[in-house]
Amino acid sequence: MQYDYDLLIAGGGLAGNCLALALKGSGLRIAIIEANTRAQQQAAPAGDRALALAAGTVNALETLGIWQGIADKATAIKHIHISDRGHFGKARLSAEKNHVPALGYVITARDIEGHLADLAGQGPIDVIAPARLAGLMPGGEAINVSLKQGNDSINLSAKLLVGADGGMSSVRALLDIPQHSTDYRQTALVTTVKSSLPHHNTAYERFTASGPLALLPQGTHHSSVVWTRTTDEAEALMLGSEKDFLNELQDCFGFRLGGLALAAPRRAFPLSLIRAETMQRDRAVIIGNAAHQLHPVAGQGFNLGLRDVMQLAANLTAVAQNQQDIGSREVLSAYTQARLKDHARVIGFTDSVVKIFSNDWLAIAAARNLGLAVLDHIPPAKAALAKQAMGLAN
């Protein structure tokens, strides 16, 4: 049977483009389906968000030939400072003590997305954009995909369809995959600040009764802010003046970096834990945010999604080299089984951190602060936390 492609990837964002690039040498005929134009992608507000790339993620990006083109736009995280507002507990991690050049790196989503799109567009990968999925029909030997491109309809067939089209995944919806959702009743306020004192490549994670506040280093005096507040508090902060917003932020973080000044617009993103009930259907699999959306508290979303990409690419490459069917149920089941442990570990860790550190009940506050204080003085525990932060935990 003749197929239009071996592999169709829905979504030309971080996960989709990384998967296509990871499979460039596999011999598979690949097309990326992207709903937006390059201009629309570059102008999207989500491009402003900062990504904390774990050391393991950087290693993977180097392997794919991606990191070399964006390294100069990234800022190294050489120190991590974890604290609890109004309490004594602190934990501090350093790259030097873990014998690595950096614990991770910070880069804006727009910088990495633009570079990925450039690389993916260089061939031999076909990019079909702008085009939207209108329908799917899995069959015994192929999956048939209907697209809308302007007023035109396009029908394509492939051995496998990968849904890498984000949290509002059309693939997931068309495959009728249910998802389990936990509304944290929190909103992430995202912006960039300039500080009067240099950050010295330190990432700050400060826990408050309303949720965590992260300042991630950029350049020498700028930090990307991811500030979690209750939904009502976030709405009030977004409606208020920039001066009021900045005063509240300064009060919440303190003056460890001196005075703070806004250096970018404020943006708000509601927060939920969303997990698909399954990652596979007949001749289709979902990865990245299409399969799991996490709270940003530990900066694990993209790191987890890239590990999805690397596992799937390794499996598909091996199957293709053996001239076997990349869309078979056995191949997809092997992939999903391989990812379950990592998903459960990271999602469980992130969810637990949110619940423990967004609670001001006295007993919990005392326990978590004792835990932070003890952690700061126990090298093996500190090393384990550093491995988690670097995306190198087993």
matplotlib code that plots the C-alpha trace (Angstrom):
import matplotlib.pyplot as plt

x = [0.0, 1.3, 1.0, 1.5, 3.9, 5.2, 4.7, 2.5, 3.2, 0.4, 1.9, 4.9, 5.9, 8.5, 7.6, 6.6, 9.7, 12.0, 10.5, 10.9, 14.5, 15.2, 13.9, 15.7, 18.2, 15.7, 14.7, 11.0, 8.9, 7.7, 5.3, 4.5, 1.0, 0.9, -2.3, -0.5, 1.8, 5.4, 4.3, 1.5, 3.7, 6.3, 3.7, 1.9, 2.0, 3.1, 6.4, 7.2, 7.4, 10.8, 11.7, 14.0, 16.0, 17.3, 20.9, 19.5, 17.4, 20.4, 22.3, 19.4, 19.3, 23.0, 22.5, 19.9, 22.1, 19.7, 21.5, 24.4, 22.2, 20.5, 23.2, 24.1, 20.5, 20.4, 21.5, 23.1, 21.6, 24.6, 22.7, 19.2, 17.9, 14.7, 12.9, 9.5, 8.2, 7.9, 9.7, 13.3, 13.6, 16.0, 17.8, 20.6, 22.0, 25.1, 26.5, 30.1, 29.3, 27.6, 30.6, 28.7, 29.0, 25.3, 22.2, 20.2, 19.6, 16.9, 15.7, 12.5, 10.1, 10.2, 13.9, 13.9, 10.7, 12.0, 15.2, 13.4, 11.1, 14.1, 15.8, 12.6, 12.0, 15.4, 14.1, 13.7, 10.7, 7.6, 5.8, 2.1, 1.0, -1.3, -3.6, -6.1, -7.1, -10.7, -11.0, -9.2, -10.0, -7.7, -7.6, -5.9, -2.8, -3.0, -4.5, -6.3, -6.2, -8.4, -7.0, -8.5, -6.1, -8.0, -11.0, -9.3, -9.6, -6.6, -6.6, -3.4, -2.6, 0.3, 1.4, 1.4, 0.0, 1.7, -0.3, 2.2, -0.3, -0.4, -2.8, -5.8, -4.8, -7.1, -5.6, -6.6, -10.1, -10.6, -9.3, -11.8, -9.2, -10.6, -8.4, -8.2, -8.0, -7.2, -8.0, -5.4, -7.5, -4.3, -3.0, 0.6, 1.5, 4.4, 6.7, 10.3, 11.9, 15.2, 16.9, 19.3, 21.6, 23.0, 21.5, 24.8, 23.1, 20.8, 17.3, 15.0, 12.0, 10.1, 7.0, 4.1, 0.7, -0.8, 1.7, 5.3, 7.2, 10.1, 12.7, 14.8, 18.0, 18.3, 21.4, 23.0, 20.3, 17.1, 14.9, 11.9, 9.1, 6.6, 4.4, 1.6, -1.4, -5.0, -7.3, -8.9, -5.6, -4.2, -7.2, -6.8, -3.1, -3.7, -6.5, -4.4, -1.7, 1.9, 3.1, 0.7, 1.8, 5.4, 5.0, 3.2, 5.9, 8.7, 7.0, 6.6, 10.1, 12.0, 15.1, 17.7, 18.2, 17.6, 14.8, 12.8, 11.4, 9.1, 10.8, 8.0, 4.2, 2.3, 0.5, -1.7, -2.2, -4.7, -3.1, -4.4, -2.9, -4.2, -3.3, -4.7, -6.2, -4.1, -1.3, -2.3, -5.1, -5.0, -2.1, -1.9, 0.0, 0.1, 3.2, 4.2, 1.5, -1.1, -0.6, 0.3, 0.2, 1.9, 2.0, 5.1, 6.4, 9.4, 9.8, 9.4, 6.9, 9.2, 11.8, 9.3, 7.9, 11.4, 12.0, 8.7, 10.3, 13.6, 12.0, 9.5, 12.3, 14.5, 11.7, 10.6, 14.1, 14.8, 11.6, 12.2, 15.7, 14.2, 11.6, 8.7, 5.4, 6.0, 2.3, 1.6, -0.1, 2.9, 5.2, 2.9, 2.3, 6.1, 6.5, 3.7, 4.9, 8.4, 7.1, 4.7, 7.3, 8.8, 5.3, 4.2, 7.4, 7.4, 3.7, 3.6, 6.5, 5.1, 1.6, 3.0, 5.1, 2.1, -0.1, 2.6, 4.0, 0.7, -0.7, -0.2, -1.6, 0.8, 1.7, 2.4, 4.4, 6.5, 7.2, 8.2, 10.5, 12.2, 12.5, 14.2, 16.5, 17.5, 17.8, 20.3, 22.6, 22.4, 24.6, 23.0, 19.5, 20.8, 22.4, 19.1, 17.3, 19.9, 19.5, 15.8, 16.3, 18.8, 16.4, 18.9, 16.9, 16.1]
y = [0.0, 3.5, 6.2, 9.9, 9.9, 7.5, 10.0, 13.0, 15.3, 17.6, 20.7, 22.7, 23.9, 22.7, 19.0, 18.6, 20.2, 18.4, 15.1, 15.8, 16.9, 13.8, 11.6, 13.4, 10.6, 7.8, 7.5, 8.2, 10.5, 13.1, 16.1, 18.6, 20.1, 23.5, 25.6, 29.0, 30.9, 31.7, 35.3, 34.2, 31.8, 34.5, 37.0, 34.6, 35.8, 32.4, 33.1, 35.5, 32.8, 31.6, 28.0, 26.5, 23.9, 21.1, 19.9, 16.7, 18.6, 20.6, 17.3, 16.1, 19.4, 19.1, 15.6, 16.9, 19.8, 22.3, 23.8, 25.1, 27.6, 29.0, 28.7, 32.3, 33.3, 31.3, 32.2, 29.6, 28.7, 28.3, 28.5, 27.7, 29.3, 27.8, 29.6, 29.9, 33.4, 34.3, 31.1, 30.1, 27.1, 27.4, 25.1, 26.1, 24.2, 25.1, 23.9, 24.0, 21.6, 19.2, 19.4, 20.6, 23.9, 24.7, 23.3, 24.4, 27.3, 29.9, 30.8, 32.4, 30.1, 32.4, 32.1, 28.3, 28.0, 30.2, 28.3, 25.0, 26.1, 27.3, 23.9, 21.9, 24.0, 23.1, 19.7, 16.9, 17.5, 18.9, 21.6, 22.1, 25.5, 27.1, 24.0, 22.7, 19.1, 18.6, 14.8, 11.5, 8.0, 5.2, 2.1, -1.3, -0.2, 3.6, 6.6, 9.1, 12.7, 15.5, 19.1, 22.5, 24.9, 28.1, 27.1, 23.9, 20.4, 18.1, 14.4, 12.6, 9.1, 7.9, 4.9, 7.0, 10.3, 12.0, 14.7, 17.3, 20.1, 21.3, 21.5, 22.2, 19.3, 18.7, 15.2, 14.3, 15.6, 13.9, 10.6, 11.1, 10.6, 11.6, 13.7, 14.0, 17.6, 19.2, 22.9, 24.4, 27.6, 29.5, 31.7, 32.2, 35.8, 36.1, 39.0, 40.1, 42.4, 44.3, 44.4, 47.0, 44.2, 41.4, 38.0, 36.1, 33.4, 32.5, 31.1, 31.8, 29.7, 31.4, 29.7, 31.7, 31.0, 31.8, 29.8, 29.8, 32.8, 32.0, 34.5, 32.9, 34.7, 36.3, 38.3, 39.9, 42.1, 40.7, 37.9, 36.2, 36.1, 33.2, 34.3, 32.0, 33.6, 32.5, 33.3, 36.2, 37.7, 37.4, 39.1, 42.0, 42.3, 42.3, 44.9, 47.2, 49.5, 48.5, 50.3, 48.4, 45.1, 45.9, 47.0, 43.7, 41.7, 43.5, 42.8, 39.1, 38.6, 41.0, 43.0, 40.2, 41.6, 45.3, 47.2, 45.6, 47.4, 45.9, 45.2, 43.4, 43.3, 41.3, 38.1, 35.7, 31.9, 29.8, 26.7, 23.1, 19.6, 17.9, 14.3, 12.3, 9.0, 7.2, 8.3, 6.0, 5.1, 3.1, 4.5, 7.6, 8.8, 12.0, 13.6, 16.7, 19.0, 17.1, 14.3, 16.2, 19.8, 20.6, 23.4, 25.5, 25.3, 23.1, 24.1, 20.5, 20.8, 21.2, 18.9, 16.1, 16.7, 16.5, 13.1, 12.0, 13.1, 11.4, 8.1, 8.1, 9.0, 6.2, 3.6, 4.7, 4.8, 1.3, 0.0, 1.8, 0.4, -3.1, -2.2, -2.8, -1.0, 2.3, 2.6, -0.8, -1.3, -3.1, -0.2, 2.4, 0.2, -0.2, 3.6, 4.4, 1.7, 3.2, 6.7, 5.8, 5.8, 9.2, 10.7, 9.4, 10.5, 14.1, 14.7, 13.3, 15.4, 18.6, 18.1, 17.3, 20.5, 22.6, 21.2, 21.3, 24.7, 26.5, 25.7, 28.0, 25.5, 25.8, 22.1, 21.8, 25.1, 23.9, 20.5, 21.8, 24.4, 21.8, 19.7, 22.6, 23.3, 19.7, 19.2, 22.1, 20.2, 16.6, 16.2, 13.0, 14.6, 17.8, 15.8, 14.0, 17.3, 18.7, 15.6, 16.2, 19.9, 18.9, 16.3, 13.5, 11.6, 7.9]
z = [0.0, -0.9, 1.8, 1.4, 4.4, 6.9, 9.7, 10.1, 13.1, 14.1, 15.7, 14.6, 18.1, 20.5, 20.7, 17.1, 15.6, 18.0, 17.0, 13.3, 13.8, 15.9, 13.0, 10.2, 9.6, 10.0, 6.3, 7.2, 5.0, 7.5, 7.3, 10.0, 10.1, 11.8, 12.3, 12.3, 10.1, 11.2, 11.8, 14.1, 16.0, 16.6, 17.7, 20.2, 23.8, 25.0, 23.3, 26.1, 28.7, 29.9, 29.7, 32.4, 30.5, 32.7, 32.1, 30.7, 28.2, 27.0, 26.5, 24.3, 22.4, 21.7, 20.4, 18.0, 16.8, 18.2, 21.2, 19.1, 17.5, 20.6, 23.3, 23.0, 23.8, 27.0, 30.5, 32.7, 36.1, 38.4, 41.7, 42.9, 46.0, 47.5, 50.4, 52.1, 52.7, 56.4, 57.6, 58.2, 55.8, 52.9, 50.5, 48.2, 45.2, 43.2, 39.9, 41.3, 44.2, 41.7, 39.4, 36.4, 34.4, 35.1, 36.8, 33.8, 31.4, 30.9, 27.4, 26.1, 24.3, 21.2, 20.8, 20.8, 18.8, 16.0, 15.7, 15.6, 12.9, 10.8, 11.2, 10.4, 7.3, 5.8, 4.6, 3.9, 6.2, 4.6, 6.5, 5.7, 7.2, 7.9, 8.0, 10.5, 11.3, 10.3, 10.7, 11.3, 10.3, 11.6, 9.5, 9.6, 7.7, 7.7, 9.3, 7.0, 7.9, 6.6, 6.6, 5.9, 4.3, 3.6, 1.4, 0.3, 1.8, 1.8, 2.5, 3.5, 4.7, 6.9, 8.9, 12.1, 13.3, 16.3, 18.2, 19.3, 19.2, 22.8, 25.6, 23.4, 21.2, 18.1, 17.7, 21.3, 20.8, 17.4, 18.9, 21.7, 24.4, 27.8, 30.2, 33.9, 35.1, 38.5, 38.7, 41.0, 41.3, 40.6, 37.8, 36.7, 36.3, 33.8, 33.1, 33.1, 35.7, 35.8, 39.2, 40.6, 41.8, 39.5, 40.0, 39.6, 37.6, 40.5, 40.1, 43.0, 44.0, 46.8, 48.2, 49.6, 51.0, 47.5, 45.5, 44.3, 43.0, 40.6, 39.3, 36.6, 35.5, 32.1, 31.0, 34.1, 35.6, 34.2, 35.6, 34.1, 36.7, 37.1, 40.0, 41.1, 42.8, 43.5, 40.6, 42.4, 43.5, 40.0, 38.5, 40.8, 40.1, 36.4, 36.6, 38.9, 37.9, 37.0, 40.1, 42.4, 40.7, 41.2, 44.8, 45.6, 43.7, 45.6, 48.9, 48.0, 46.9, 49.1, 48.3, 47.7, 44.2, 45.2, 43.5, 40.7, 37.6, 35.0, 31.7, 29.8, 29.7, 32.4, 31.2, 33.0, 32.5, 34.5, 36.0, 36.0, 36.0, 32.9, 32.0, 29.1, 30.0, 27.4, 25.0, 22.1, 19.8, 16.6, 14.5, 16.7, 19.7, 21.7, 23.2, 25.2, 26.4, 24.4, 26.9, 30.0, 31.3, 34.5, 37.1, 36.3, 40.0, 39.1, 35.5, 34.3, 31.4, 28.4, 29.9, 30.3, 26.8, 25.3, 27.0, 25.3, 22.0, 22.5, 23.6, 20.6, 18.2, 19.4, 19.2, 15.7, 14.3, 15.5, 14.0, 10.7, 10.5, 10.8, 8.1, 10.5, 10.9, 12.9, 13.5, 14.9, 18.2, 19.6, 18.7, 20.3, 23.4, 23.9, 23.7, 26.2, 28.7, 28.5, 29.4, 32.2, 35.1, 34.2, 33.8, 37.1, 38.9, 37.5, 37.7, 41.3, 42.4, 40.8, 42.2, 45.7, 45.7, 44.7, 47.5, 50.2, 49.5, 48.7, 52.2, 55.2, 57.8, 60.7, 61.0, 57.2, 57.2, 60.1, 58.5, 55.1, 56.6, 58.8, 55.6, 53.7, 56.6, 57.0, 53.2, 53.0, 55.4, 54.1, 51.0, 49.6, 49.8, 48.3, 45.4, 44.8, 44.6, 42.2, 40.0, 39.9, 39.0, 36.2, 34.8, 35.5, 38.1, 37.4]

ax = plt.figure().add_subplot(projection="3d")
ax.plot(x, y, z, "-o")
ax.set_aspect("equal")
plt.show()
